[in-house]
Amino acid sequence: MKRVLNTLLTLCCLASCSRPALDVRTSSYGVLSSGEEVTRYTLVNSSGASVTLTDYGARIISIMMPDRNGELADVVVGPDDLAVFESGKPERFLGCVIGRYGNRINHASFTLDGVRYELEANELLDGEPVQCHGASQGFDRFMWGGEVLREEGRVGVSFHRVSPDGESGFPGNCDCHVSYWLTEDNVVEMEYDATTDAPTVINMSNHTFFNLKGNEGGYVMDHLLKVEADSCIQNNTQMCPDLVLNVEGTPFDFREPRRVDYRIDMPSRQLEIMHGMSACWCVRYYDGTLRKAATLYERKSGRTLEAWTTEPALLTYTGRNFDGTLQGKYGPVEKFSGMLLETIHFADSPNQARFPSTVLRPGEKYHSVTQFRFGVN
C-alpha cells in the first residue's frame, strides 16, 4: 500500500510540474531596418493558453486557445514575421494598436476650441481627403517600450510611447500606454491609458483578425455572431457615419446568433458603400462601464469569444481585401478568412457632436478597457 501511495504522489507531482506556470517569456524578435531591436513577449497561463505580443506596433501576433476537446490552436489570422509587419504589405494593420485616432476622420481635419487642425490624409474617398488609423505614421509604425507585469491570477505587458505634438497633425504631446493581460480563465484584456499637455482627440483600439477555427483557418463568415446592439451606422462615401439606423430588417440585425453572411445579398446602402460586410454597431446601454458587445461562436471547434468593452461602438470587418498574397502562419490568407471585433469610439467623432466625445484635455485621463473572453460550447 505504501508503494502504491508513493507512486500516486510521484504521478501527481509529475502532472503538477508538467503544467506551465502563469508566466511571461521574452525573446528576441529580430531587428527593424532602422536597427532597433524588437522583443517578443509570450503570456502563458497554467492551462497552456497563451498570447504572443511584440513591442513593434504594440501588436498581438498569436492567441492560442483550446477547442471543446482541449486542443490548443491559434485563433489570430496573419503572419509571424517582423519583416511583413514592418513593410505593411500587403496588409498593414495586423494585430496592432491603432491611433492616435482609430478609424476615419472626414476631410482629414477637425476643429477644437475654435482652432482648425489639418491632419495628414492617407485616403482619398469620393474626392475627399480622409485620415484613417493615424495616417502614414500611426501608432502601428512605432516601437513601444515594454514592461512585464505580474499580478495574482494574471500576467501581462504594458507598452508605452509618447506621441509628440504635431504627429500626423494632432495637437499635444500624448503620453500613451497599452497593457495586455492574460488571466487564468482565458481572458485577454486590453487597457488603454493616455494623458496630454494640450487639448487633443484620441481613439485607440486593436486591429486583430480572428478565426475561431484555429490553424485550420478558412471562411470566417460561417461563424455565428450575436451583437448587443439595436442600432448601427450607415456610412457616407467617405466611410464615415451618415445615418444611425435601427437594425430591424437590415443585414446587420444580429440581436440573435446568426451566420455572419446570412443577409450578405440583401439590398443595403451600407453593404454597397463598404463593398461587403463591414459594419459599426452602437453598443446597447453604453454608459462607459464594461459591458458585453458581441459573442462569436464557431460550431466545429466549439470555441466562443465574447467581446466586453467600455467603448460605445463595435466595428467588424471580414477581410474582403485578403486575396491569398499574404502568407500567414499556416498558409495563404484568403478572402473572408479573418474577422475584426474592434471596440472603439465612432469614426469622425471630432466632427460629429452627436457621438460620445473623444476630446482629451490636460489634467484628464483617457482610459478604455476591452476584454476578449474565450470559452467553449
PATI-232846 format. One line per 8 residues: number of its first residue (from 1); for each residue x, y, z negated of C-alpha. Coordinates in Angstrom, 1 decimal, decimal comma. Example, Ala and Ser with C-alpha at 12.3 -4.5 7.8 and 13.67 -1.06 7.14 Angstrom:
<recs>
1) 12,3/-4,5/-7,8 | 13,7/-1,1/-7,1
</recs>
This chain:
<recs>
1) 0,0/0,0/0,0 | 2,8/2,4/-0,9 | 4,4/1,7/2,5 | 1,1/2,5/4,3 | 0,7/5,7/2,3 | 4,3/6,8/3,2 | 3,6/6,0/6,9 | 0,4/8,1/6,8
9) 2,2/11,0/5,1 | 5,0/10,9/7,7 | 2,5/10,9/10,6 | 0,6/13,8/9,1 | 3,9/15,7/8,7 | 4,9/15,0/12,3 | 1,5/16,1/13,5 | 1,7/19,3/11,5
17) 5,3/20,0/12,6 | 4,4/19,5/16,3 | 1,7/22,2/16,2 | 3,1/25,6/17,4 | 3,2/28,3/14,7 | 1,4/31,6/15,2 | 4,3/33,5/16,7 | 5,7/35,9/19,3
25) 8,5/34,7/21,5 | 10,7/37,1/23,6 | 12,9/36,6/26,6 | 14,4/38,4/29,5 | 12,1/39,1/32,4 | 14,7/40,4/34,8 | 15,8/43,9/35,9 | 14,0/46,6/37,8
33) 15,6/48,3/40,8 | 16,2/51,2/38,5 | 18,5/49,0/36,4 | 16,0/48,9/33,5 | 15,9/45,5/31,7 | 12,4/44,1/31,3 | 11,2/41,9/28,5 | 8,7/39,1/28,5
41) 6,6/38,5/25,3 | 4,6/35,4/24,6 | 2,0/35,4/21,9 | 1,1/31,8/20,8 | -1,3/30,5/18,2 | -1,4/27,2/16,3 | -3,7/25,6/18,8 | -1,3/26,3/21,7
49) -3,3/29,1/23,3 | -1,1/31,9/24,5 | -0,9/35,3/26,0 | 2,2/36,4/28,1 | 3,0/40,1/28,4 | 5,7/42,3/29,8 | 6,7/45,9/29,0 | 6,7/46,9/32,7
57) 3,2/48,4/33,0 | 2,2/47,0/29,6 | 1,0/44,1/31,6 | -0,8/40,8/31,0 | 0,9/38,0/33,0 | -0,9/35,0/31,7 | -3,5/33,8/29,3 | -3,6/30,1/28,5
65) -6,9/28,9/27,1 | -8,5/25,4/26,6 | -11,4/23,9/28,5 | -14,1/21,8/26,9 | -11,6/18,8/26,8 | -8,9/20,9/25,1 | -6,8/21,1/28,2 | -4,9/24,4/28,5
73) -4,8/26,4/31,7 | -4,0/29,9/32,9 | -7,2/32,0/33,4 | -5,3/35,0/34,7 | -5,1/35,4/38,5 | -1,9/36,7/40,1 | 1,9/36,1/40,2 | 4,5/35,7/37,5
81) 7,1/37,7/39,5 | 8,6/41,0/38,4 | 9,6/41,9/42,0 | 6,0/41,6/43,1 | 4,8/43,8/40,2 | 7,4/46,4/41,0 | 6,7/46,5/44,7 | 3,0/46,9/44,1
89) 2,4/44,9/47,3 | 0,0/43,6/48,5 | -1,9/44,4/45,2 | -0,5/46,9/42,8 | -2,9/46,7/39,8 | -2,4/43,2/38,4 | -2,9/42,8/34,7 | -1,6/46,2/33,9
97) -2,7/49,1/31,8 | -4,3/51,8/33,9 | -4,2/55,5/33,1 | -3,8/58,4/32,4 | -7,3/58,2/33,8 | -8,5/54,8/34,8 | -10,8/54,6/37,9 | -11,5/57,7/40,0
105) -11,7/61,5/39,7 | -13,5/63,0/42,6 | -11,8/65,8/44,6 | -8,7/65,0/42,6 | -9,4/67,9/40,3 | -11,3/68,9/37,2 | -11,9/72,0/35,1 | -11,3/72,0/31,3
113) -11,8/75,1/29,1 | -12,1/77,2/32,3 | -8,8/76,0/33,8 | -8,9/74,0/37,0 | -6,3/71,2/37,2 | -5,3/69,9/40,6 | -4,3/66,2/40,5 | -2,2/64,1/42,8
121) -4,6/62,4/45,2 | -3,8/58,8/46,3 | -7,1/58,2/48,2 | -9,0/60,0/50,9 | -12,6/58,8/50,9 | -15,1/60,1/53,4 | -12,8/63,1/54,0 | -12,4/64,0/50,3
129) -9,3/63,6/48,1 | -9,7/61,3/45,2 | -7,3/60,3/42,4 | -7,5/56,6/41,3 | -5,8/55,0/38,3 | -3,3/57,9/37,8 | -2,2/58,1/41,5 | 1,3/57,0/42,6
137) 2,8/57,3/39,1 | 0,1/55,8/37,0 | 0,7/54,0/33,7 | 1,3/50,8/35,5 | 4,5/52,1/37,1 | 6,5/52,7/33,9 | 8,4/50,8/31,3 | 6,8/50,9/27,9
145) 8,7/50,4/24,6 | 7,6/47,2/22,9 | 7,3/46,4/19,2 | 6,4/42,9/17,9 | 3,5/42,8/15,5 | 2,7/40,1/12,9 | -0,3/40,1/10,6 | -2,4/37,5/8,8
153) -4,2/35,4/11,4 | -2,9/37,2/14,5 | 0,2/38,3/16,3 | 0,8/41,0/18,9 | 2,9/43,5/20,7 | 2,5/47,3/20,6 | 3,6/49,1/23,8 | 4,4/52,8/23,7
161) 5,2/55,7/26,1 | 4,8/59,4/26,3 | 3,1/60,7/29,4 | 4,7/64,1/30,0 | 2,8/67,3/30,6 | 2,0/67,6/34,4 | 2,4/63,9/35,1 | 0,1/63,3/38,2
169) -1,3/66,7/37,5 | -2,7/66,1/34,0 | -2,1/68,7/31,2 | -0,5/67,9/27,9 | 2,2/65,6/26,5 | 0,1/62,5/25,8 | 1,6/60,0/23,3 | 0,1/56,6/24,1
177) 0,0/53,1/22,5 | -1,4/49,9/23,9 | -1,5/47,0/21,5 | -2,3/43,4/22,5 | -3,2/40,8/19,9 | -3,9/37,1/19,9 | -5,8/35,5/17,0 | -6,1/32,0/15,7
185) -9,6/31,7/17,1 | -8,6/32,6/20,7 | -9,5/36,3/20,7 | -7,3/38,6/22,9 | -7,7/42,1/21,6 | -6,5/45,3/23,2 | -6,2/48,6/21,2 | -5,6/51,9/22,9
193) -4,5/55,0/21,0 | -3,3/58,4/22,1 | -2,7/61,9/20,9 | -1,9/65,1/22,8 | -0,3/68,5/22,3 | -2,7/70,3/24,7 | -6,3/69,7/25,8 | -6,4/66,9/28,4
201) -8,5/63,9/29,6 | -7,7/60,3/29,1 | -9,3/57,0/30,0 | -7,2/53,8/29,6 | -8,1/50,3/30,4 | -6,7/47,0/31,5 | -6,8/45,6/35,1 | -6,6/41,8/34,6
209) -8,3/39,5/37,1 | -9,9/36,4/35,6 | -10,8/33,0/36,9 | -12,0/30,6/34,2 | -11,4/27,6/36,4 | -7,7/28,0/35,4 | -4,9/26,6/37,5 | -7,4/25,2/40,0
217) -8,5/28,7/41,0 | -10,8/29,3/43,9 | -14,1/31,0/44,4 | -14,9/33,1/41,3 | -18,4/34,2/42,3 | -20,0/30,9/41,3 | -19,2/31,8/37,6 | -22,3/32,6/35,6
225) -22,3/36,2/34,4 | -24,6/37,9/31,8 | -24,2/41,7/31,3 | -25,6/43,5/28,3 | -27,0/46,4/30,3 | -30,3/47,7/31,6 | -28,9/50,3/34,0 | -26,0/50,6/36,4
233) -24,3/53,2/38,6 | -24,8/53,8/42,3 | -21,7/55,4/43,7 | -21,3/58,1/46,3 | -19,0/57,8/49,3 | -16,0/58,7/47,1 | -16,8/55,7/44,9 | -17,7/58,0/42,0
241) -21,1/58,0/40,2 | -24,1/59,4/42,0 | -27,2/57,8/40,5 | -27,9/55,9/37,4 | -30,4/53,1/38,3 | -32,5/50,6/36,4 | -31,1/47,1/37,2 | -34,6/45,7/37,7
249) -35,0/44,4/41,3 | -31,3/45,1/42,2 | -28,3/42,8/42,9 | -27,0/44,0/39,5 | -29,6/42,5/37,2 | -27,6/40,2/35,0 | -29,7/40,5/31,9 | -29,9/36,7/32,1
257) -27,0/34,5/33,2 | -26,8/34,3/36,9 | -24,2/33,4/39,6 | -22,2/36,5/40,4 | -23,2/36,1/44,1 | -26,9/35,4/43,5 | -28,0/38,5/45,3 | -24,9/39,3/47,4
265) -27,0/39,5/50,6 | -29,7/41,7/49,2 | -30,0/45,2/50,8 | -28,3/47,7/48,5 | -26,7/51,1/49,0 | -24,2/50,2/46,3 | -23,1/47,0/48,0 | -22,8/48,9/51,3
273) -20,7/51,7/49,8 | -18,4/49,3/47,9 | -18,2/46,7/50,7 | -19,3/44,0/48,4 | -19,9/43,1/44,8 | -18,3/45,9/42,8 | -20,4/47,4/40,0 | -20,4/49,6/36,9
281) -22,9/49,0/34,2 | -24,0/51,2/31,3 | -23,4/49,1/28,2 | -26,7/48,8/26,2 | -27,0/50,8/22,9 | -23,5/52,3/23,4 | -22,5/54,3/20,3 | -18,7/53,9/20,2
289) -18,8/50,9/18,0 | -17,7/47,4/19,0 | -20,4/45,5/20,9 | -20,8/42,8/23,4 | -20,8/43,9/27,0 | -20,7/40,7/29,0 | -20,4/36,9/29,0 | -18,7/35,0/31,8
297) -19,1/31,2/32,0 | -17,5/28,6/34,3 | -19,6/25,3/34,3 | -17,0/22,8/35,4 | -14,3/23,7/32,8 | -16,8/24,9/30,1 | -14,7/28,0/29,5 | -16,5/31,1/28,3
305) -15,3/34,7/28,0 | -17,1/37,3/26,0 | -16,1/40,9/26,6 | -16,7/43,1/23,5 | -15,8/46,8/23,6 | -16,2/50,3/22,1 | -16,4/51,7/25,7 | -19,6/52,8/27,3
313) -19,1/51,1/30,7 | -18,3/47,7/32,1 | -16,8/47,6/35,6 | -16,4/44,4/37,7 | -14,7/43,7/41,0 | -14,4/40,3/42,5 | -11,2/40,5/44,6 | -12,7/41,1/48,0
321) -9,4/42,5/49,2 | -7,4/39,4/48,4 | -6,5/37,7/51,6 | -4,0/34,9/50,7 | -0,9/37,1/51,3 | -0,4/37,5/47,6 | 1,4/34,4/46,2 | 0,0/33,6/42,7
329) 1,3/31,3/40,1 | -0,5/28,4/41,6 | -0,6/29,3/45,3 | -2,1/32,0/47,6 | -4,6/34,3/46,0 | -7,6/34,1/48,3 | -10,6/36,4/48,7 | -13,1/36,3/45,8
337) -10,8/34,4/43,6 | -10,5/36,8/40,7 | -12,8/38,9/38,7 | -12,3/42,1/36,6 | -14,1/42,7/33,4 | -12,9/46,3/33,0 | -14,2/48,1/29,9 | -13,9/51,8/30,5
345) -15,4/55,3/30,5 | -17,3/56,2/33,6 | -15,4/57,3/36,7 | -15,4/61,1/37,3 | -16,5/61,9/33,7 | -14,3/65,1/33,6 | -16,6/66,5/36,3 | -19,9/65,0/35,1
353) -21,2/66,2/31,7 | -24,0/63,5/31,7 | -21,5/60,9/30,7 | -19,6/60,5/27,4 | -16,7/62,9/27,3 | -13,1/61,8/28,0 | -11,6/65,0/26,7 | -8,8/64,7/24,1
361) -7,6/67,8/22,1 | -4,7/68,4/19,8 | -5,4/67,1/16,3 | -7,8/64,4/17,7 | -7,1/60,7/18,3 | -8,2/58,7/21,2 | -9,0/55,2/20,1 | -10,5/52,3/22,1
369) -10,9/48,6/21,4 | -11,7/45,7/23,7 | -11,8/42,1/22,8 | -11,9/39,1/25,1 | -13,3/36,3/23,1 | -12,6/32,9/24,7 | -14,5/29,8/23,9 | -16,0/26,6/25,4
377) -19,6/25,5/26,1
</recs>
